Amino acid sequence: RRDAVYEACTNVAEAGWSRRDHYVANLSFEYTSFDFTPAGWPMKEVDRDNVDLYTKDGECLLVFQGSDLYGEFKLLESKDFFLFKEFEVNATTKKYGAEVSEYNTHELESLFEVMEARHGSLASTFEDCSYITVTGHSLGADLAVLFSYIANKKGDPRDIGKLVSYTYGFAPTRSFSPELKNEQTVDGCFPGYLYYTAVSLPELSGEVVDHNLVNMANEILPYTVGYLPTSYAYRQLVIGKGAGTTTQCGYLPASFDVVLRNPALMNASERKWLHEPPKLHDYFTYVDLLA
């Protein structure tokens, strides 16, 4: 895996991209309640939110990191939500003109504060960008989608000063409302793709997809915002094959609904998320399939 990371970084450098800035927001979270106490469970953690800004001939590439908190992963194994003291994990807020995850908003705004502190404003952060491409994996994909929505919203509510030209998200979660449209296009669609992994399981007569794309819509995690944005085209990455089908903007892949309605497929999706091969959600699974 270290070799894969090195190769990816080498490819980025050889393509002419260089990292201009690295932003880190160190946030301290304290847990208040949970239905289990595993060995080594920390009552308090530091969440290091990271985003990198790469540049190439005036173009900018904004890359959001995914989850790094132990609690963010244990959350998905708990049948009862534990809470962060600061806010409920499954709470939503009306912000930027849409119903969005309070947790994701908190993460993004914390990074905005770091950018503003370093450059004076968000507009100054991106003033040298001829255009911006945004990407991220998992929670990073959520933040990429949210950033793109805010940047392209009419009125520029966070004074970013530049529009997002392309968005590429890998394994976003169902933590959005269906209102996240691109207000700079007639059809409300964003150029780019949201990617998800899939594997065929003959023994279940069906296809299993990355659990992130369905896990916010079951009885274990009753998220009050349980939608994926339909303002993107979804591109499938199939284990053992590579590129699969592409679902046009305005629709979600039919396989998502099939998994949601089939308990056997849903259970298999959860097992093969990060616990069993092929580990559909693993960042390196996406890297290998894209390669």
Buried (B, 14 or more C-beta within 10 A) or exposed (E): EEEEEEEBEEEBEEEEBEBBBEBEBEBEBEBEEBEEEEEEEEEEBEBEBBBBBBBBEEBBBBBBBBBBBBBBEBBBEBEEBBBBEBBEBBBBBEBBBBBBBBBBBBBBEBBBEBBBEEBEBBBBBBEEBEEBBBBBBBBBBBBBBBBBBBBBBEEBEBEBBBBBBBBBBBBBBBBBBEBBBBEBEEEBBBBBBBBBBBBEBEEEEBBBBBBBBBBBBBEBBEBBBBBBBBBBBBBBBBBEEEEBEEBEBEEBBEBBEBBBEBEBBBBBBBBBBBEEEBBBBBBEBBBBBEE
